[in-house]
Amino acid sequence: MHWILQLDLEAGHAEEAMLDAIKDLSLPHTCVKVVPFSHELIPEPKVDPEDQVVCYGGIGLKSIAAERNWNPGIYLNENFVFERWLENWGDRILNADSIVTQFDSITLQSDPFFVRPCATDKTFTGVVVTQAEYAVWREEINQGTTSQFYQGLTPDTLVASAPYKKIDRECRFFCVDDRIVTASFYRSRFEHKYIAFYGTPWYDAAMERYVLEHIRKWHPDRAYVLDVAQCENEYKIIEVNCYNSSGLYECDPIKVVEAIEEIG
């Protein structure tokens, strides 16, 4: 399989670790940059039309992969939306009590509250905001004066909003079909603050069983990423992410790459 790696990503992505893994496995690859507001790649990958091609980079690569008929390209489909997760996993979703509305029409009275886009397109990252902060943010979106980080967000964007919930720690699972490929804790609450941490060996047999139970019931695609929360003595699914654009944290990049090579 020929790998296309996007190297002009914002801080926090793991393209260098993925590149090292691909080199270690002696797999064909091309490192590219995406020309802003276009489908142009620099350099232009030299890919045989018969080759299988898979991408790792930003969500924007989805349309490029589709335009060029790359297979598998990116694992992302109509199941990567909040409504589908809720339909299949019900109250096992952390924010199962969310109200789905347009961004401009959030009426939730909780203060603060959590809001995220329904689609997994990174229009914005899910965030906890106060009512006052939301009022300012909504005005900025309506006036078109918001920061570059929210350029894809419009008053009509569908979002899910829910009362704020305390999370003790969060873990990321790279999955293929109904099995876990690799996993990593990545955030923990300490003295009322959330702290990112790295280098901590992951193992939580109870959380592993929880994830396997739910992905054997339903999973959104052949490859996907789950973020799971521990809230006191129970686990909840936070969200589903795209396998091809999720940060690794301390997940094993060799396993991430090998799993895609296996399923093609």
DRENMAR-823308 format. One record per residue: x, y, z of N, C-alpha, C, CB in turn. Coordinates in steps of 0.02 Angstrom, whole numbers, plus 50000, padded with zeros to 5 digits. Glycine has a CB too. Layout:
BEGIN
XYZXYZXYZXYZ/...
//
This chain:
BEGIN
500434994150000500005000050000500445006250000499525000050062/500265011349961500645017549958500345022550008500655020549885/500755025050053500525029750104500665036950082500875028350172/500155041250091500225048550080500205051850148499665051250032/500755055050168500785058450233500815065950224501405056050272/500355069350257500335076650255500795079350310499605079350265/501275083650291501775086050338501675093250361502455085350307/501145096550339501045103550359500475104250409500905107850297/500435099350455499905099450504500085103850563499755092350528/499565105850602499685109850661499995105550716499035113050686/500265108750766500585105150821500095100250853500855110150874/500365094550875499945089650908499825083350868499305092650927/499955083750802499875077850761500505073650763499695079750688/500485067850733501035063050742501305060550676500795057150784/501335065050626501555062850561502275060250560501485068450511/502695063150604503395060950605503445053750632503825065650649/503065052250685503055045450711502775040550661502655045150776/502255042650625501975038350573502475037250517501325041450545/502835042550498503335041950445503885037050466503645048850430/504115037550528504625032850552504375025650549504825034650625/503745024650568503455017850567503425015250495502755017850599/503215019450449503155017350379503845015750350502825022950338/504345019650369505025018250346505285011650377505495024050365/505145010650442505365004550474505054998350442505185004650548/504444999150415504104993550383504254993150308503354994050395/504684997850285504894997950214504304998450166505304991750198/503835002850182503235003650141503315009750095502615004550185/503055009350033503095015049988502685020850015502845013149918/502945026950008502595032750036502815039150001502735033250112/502405044350009502555051049984502355055950038502185052549917/502815060450056502665065750105502465071950066503285067250151/501895074850083501615080450044501405086250090501025078150003/501305091850058500975097550089500365099150047501455103750094/499835101450079499215103050044499195110550032498585100750084/499115112549969499065119649952498405122249980499115120849875/498415127450022497795129950052497255131550001497935136150094/496635129850018496045131349977496085128049908495965138849969/496405122349904496445118749840496515111349854497035121349797/496515107349800496645100149806497335098449780496115096249767/497765103449776498435102449750498905099949805498705108849719/499305095049789499795092349835500505093849810499695084749845/500945095549856501645096849839502085092449883501825104449848/502495088049850502515086549778501905082349758503155082849760/501785081849695501235077749669501435070349676501075079549595/501055066349713501235059249721501225055449655500755055949770/501725051349645501755047149586501475040349605502495046649557/500835039649594500485033549615500185030149555499925035249667/500315023649549500015019749496499265019149507500345012749491/498855020049454498125019549462497895013049493497795020449395/498295007849487498105001349516498325000549588498404995849474/498725005249613498975004749681498425006049733499555009549692/498475002749790498065004749847498425010549881497954998749897/498045015649900498335021649930497955023349993498305027649880/498325024850046498015026850109498355033250133498075021250163/497965037650165498205044150187498275044650262497745049650161/498725048850285498745050950355498875058450355499285046950396/498415062150385498495069450386497845072650409498695072150318/497685078450380497085082050399496465079150367497155089350380/495885080850395495245078550368495165080950296494655081150411/495485086550278495435089250210495675084350157495825095550205/496075079450176496305074450128495735070050103496855070150159/495175069950140494615065650120494385067350049494035066450169/494275073850036494015075749970494535074649915493805083049970/495175075449933495715074249884495735066849867496395076649912/495695062549918495715055349907495115053049865495725051649974/494535055949878493935054149841493985056449768493305057249873/494235062449758494315065249691494775060949648494575072349694/495285058049680495795054149644495655046549646496475055549672/495075044849675494865037849679495385033449715494745035149610/495695036149766496165032249805495785027349849496625036749847/496025021249851495705016049891496225012649936495355010749844/496115012550002495515014950038495505022550049495475011650104/496065025950039496075033250049496025035050122495515036550010/495415036750143495285038550213494655034850236495195046250222/494675032250297494095028950326493655034150360494315023350376/493155036350324492695041450350492055041050309493015048650346/491495040150344490855039450309490295042750349490695032050296/489675041150330489095044350361488985042150433488475042850321/489355037250457489285035050527489685039350575489515027850534/490105043850549490525047950592490165054350611491195049450558/489565053650638489175059350663488875057450730488625061450611/488775062350771488525061150839487875057250840488435067750875/487415058750794486765055550795486815047950785486325058550740/487285045750743487375038550731487665035050793487825037450670/488125038350827488405035350888487855034450939488985039650917/487445039650947486905039450996486395033950979486555046251000/486255033250914485785028250892486015021150909485665028850817/486675020050904486935013250912487195011750982487485012050863/487435016851018487725015651084487305018751140488425018351087/486805022651123486345025351172486675028951230485935019851199/486465027251291486705030951350487415029251369486255029651408/487755025051329488465023851341488885029651313488685017151308/488575034151276488905040151252488935045151310488535043251190/489505048251320489595052951375489065058351375490285056051372/488945061251317488455066751313487815064451278488765072751275/487555058751301486945056051273486345060651284486795049251302/486415065151332485875069851347485925076251306485865071551421/486325076151254486435082051213485795084251177486985080851162/485755090651163485245093451120485575095251054484895099751153/485315092750998485595094250933485225100150902485555088050886/485595105350888485305111450858485815114550810485095116650913/485615119750776486095123850740486495127850791485735128550688/487115129450773487555133050820487225139450844488225134550787/486875142850802486575149250819485965148650865486365152950757/485745142350877485105141450912485175137350976484615138050867/485765137151006485845133451069485445136851124486595133051088/485025132951156484595135751209484735132551277483865134751191/485235128251280485405124851343485525129951399486025120351333/485235128751457485285133351513485875131851559484655133351552/486185126051552486745124251594487315129151586486995117051578/487665130651640488215135551637488775133251685487965142751656/489345130851658489515130451587489205124451553490275130251578/489315123751488489075117951451489585115851399488385119451418/489495109751374489945106951323489605107451255490135099651339/489985109151204489715109351136490225106651087489505116551117/489985102851038490405100050986490005099650921490675092951007/490355099750863489995098750800489735091550797490445100350739/489175090550765488905083750759489345079550713488195083850733/489635082550662490055078950615490775078850640490015082150546/491145073650619491845073050637492265076350583492055065650648/492175082850573492535086350521492995091750549492055089550472/493045091950615493495096650649493345103850631494215095050632/492695105350619492495112350612492725116150673491725112950603/492645113050730492975115350791493015109450839492585121450824/493475109850886493555104550935493055105550991494285104550963/492745100151014492275100651069492565104551127492055093751092/492155108851157492415113451207491895114951261492645120051174/492125116351321491685118551375491685126151376491915115651444/491095129151374491035136451374490505138751423490865139051303/490575144951446490045147951487489525151051441490345153251536/488965152751469488445156051430488695162651402487815157151473/489095166251442489355172751419489845171751362489705176451477/490265166651367490745165251313490385163151249491245159751335/489855159251257489475157151198489155163151164488935152051218/488885167851203488555173651174489045177651131488275178151230/489665178451156490175182151117490355178151054490805183451160/490455171651063490645167351007490105167350953490765160151032/489475166750973488925166750925488905173350886488245165650961/489015178850920489015185350887489585185750836489075191050938/490165183150854490735183150808490585179050746491365180350843/490265173150755490095168950698489585172450654489835162050721/489095175450685488575178950646488855184850607488015181350691/489365188050636489655193950604490245192150558489895198850656/490445185750560491015183650518491675186350541490895185650448/491745187750606492365190750631492755186050676492205197150669/492585179550675492915174750719493605173050694492495168450726/493995169450735494685167750718494705162650661495055165050778/495305162050632495405157350577495275150150596496115158050551/495295148550662495195141750684494465139450677495415141050755/494015144250664493305142550657493035144550589492905145850712/493455144550538493235146850473492685142450443493815147050426/492665136050461492145131650434491495131950473492395124650433/491495135350530490905135750572490435141250550491105136750646/489795139650540489295144550521488715144350571489035143250449/488275149350569487695149150615487275142850605487265155250604/487295139850545486865134050530487195127350545486675134250458/487835127350566488175121050581487815117150636488905122350601/487685110750624487355106750675487845105050731487065100250644/487645106250792488055104850850487655101050903488345111450880/488015097750947487705094351004487955097751067487865086651005/487495100051109487685103351171487385099751230487455110751171/487765099451285487555095551344487845098751406487775088151338/487555097551464487845100051527488555097451536487405097951587/488975101451567489665099651580489705093651627490055105651609/490155088951612490255083051654490995082451672490005076751617/491125080351733491815079451756492075072751731491855079951833/492665072951702493005066951678493645065951718493155067451601/493745059851742494355058451780494955057351735494255052451824/494875053551682495415052651634495135050251567495945047551661/495535051151515495315049651447495825045251412495195056151407/495575040751370496005036051335495805035651261495965029051368/496305035051218496185034451146496315027351124496635039451107/495845024551084495905017751058495895017950982495325013351084/496425015550950496415014250878496125007350869497135014850847/495615006850826495255000550818495184998750744494575000850851/495174992350731495024989650665494484984250673495664986750630/493944985150636493364980550643493164980250716493544973450615/493164974250746492944973650816493514972150863492404968250823/494114974550846494684973350890495064979850904495154968150860/495414980050960495834985750979496534984650950495854986551056/496794989650916497464989250887497984991650937497504993350823/497874997450966498335000451015497955005851052498985003350981/498175007551112497815012451152498295016451195497295009051195/498055022351218498475026651260498035031351301498965030751217/498165031651367497875037051406498195043551384497975035851482/497815048951384498105055251362497925061351404497905056551292/497455060651450497285066451491496995064151557496785071151454/497155067751611496915065851677496735072151716497445061651715/496245071451761496045077151802496425076851869495275077251814/496765082151885497145082451947497025089251980497905081351934/496765089152041496615095252078496195100052036497255098652101/495655097252006495155101051969495415103851902494915106852011/496005101651880496265103751816496415097651774496905108251824/496335098451708496495092951663497205093751638495995092751603/497585088351643498285088551626498435083151574498735087651689/498735085151518498955080351469499575076851495499085083651400/499635070451484500235066951506500435061751455500125063751575/501085060351453501355055751404501825050851439501715059551347/501975045451406502465040751433502175036051486503035044451462/501525036451499501225032051549500995025651515500625035551585/501245019951535501035013651504500275012851511501395007651535/499965010751456499235009951459499065002751475498925011951392/498665001851525498314995551533497754996351583498804989951555/497164994951561496574995251604496104989851577496235002451604/496124984051607495754978351582495004979651580495894972151624/494744983351629494024984651631493824989251573493834987851698/494224994451560494074998851504494134995151438494545005051505/494634990851432494714986851372494094982551360495344982451377/493844979251411493234975151404492644979451383493074971451470/492604985351411492054990051395492064991751320492104996451438/492654993551295492714995451225492544989451180493434997951210/492814983651195492684977751154491944975951152493084971751179/491614976651209490894975251211490514979651162490624976351282/490704985951159490324990651117490514990451044490424997651143/491144989251028491324989050957491124982350926492074990150948/491004977250967490744970950941489994971550927490874965150990/489674976150961488974977550948488894981750884488654981251008/489314986750876489284991150818489924995150812488674996050823/490174996050752490735000450740490625004250674491404996550738/490865010450669490685014850614491005013350547490845021750632/491575009950546491935008450485492435002850500492295014850456/492815000750451493314995550464493874998150509493604993050398/494055004550502494565007650544494285014150573495225009050503/494425015350637494145021150672494515021950738493375020350683/494405027550771494715029050835494175030950885495255034750829/494215027950945493735029650998494105033251054493395023251026/493805038651078494035041751140493545039851195494105049651132/493805037251250493385034651304493575038051369493465026951310/493065039651408493165043151472493025038451531492705049251476/493405039551584493245036551648492965042051692493865033151681/492335041151714491995045951757491825042451822491355048851723/492235043651873492175040151936492225032551923491515041951972/491685028851934491735021551928491415018851864491415018351987/491315023051814491025020551752491385023451692490275022251749/491295020151635491615022351573491085024951525492015016451540/491285029551483490835032351433491235033751368490495038851459/490905032851311491215034451247491155041951235490885030351189/491715045251226491705052451214491515053951142492385055651231/491895050851095491765052251024492125047150981491985059351006/491945047150917492275043150866492685047850822491755039050823/493305045950807493735050050765493965046250704494335052550805/494205049950655494465046950593495155043950606494505052250538/495245037650588495875033950597496445037550563495805026850570/496305040650505496825043550464497035050550484496595043750393/496725053350535496905060250554496945061250630496405065050525/496945055750667496965056250740497685056250766496575050450772/497815060450816498465060450849498585053950885498515066250897/499215052150892499395045650921499445045650997500045043350892/499645051251026499845051251097500375045851107499225050051144/500255040951152500745035651161500545029151127500855034451235/500075029551080499895023551042500485021350998499265024850998/500515015050983501075012150945500965013350870501145004650961/501375017550838501275019050767501385013050722501735024550746/501835008450741501935002450702501284998450698502504998150733/500954997650755500324993950756499784997550716500084992850828/499775004250720499285008150682499365006950608499365015650698/499985006950583500115005950512499994998650492500845007950496/500244994050531500164986950515499434984850509500504982650567/499004987750552498294985950551497964987850485497924989250609/498144993750458497874995850394498154991650337498015003350381/498794989850342499084985550291498724978850289499824984550304/498494976450346498164969950349497484970050315498094967750422/497104975450326496414975550300496374978450230495964979450346/496894982450209496904985150142496354990250129496854979550093/
//
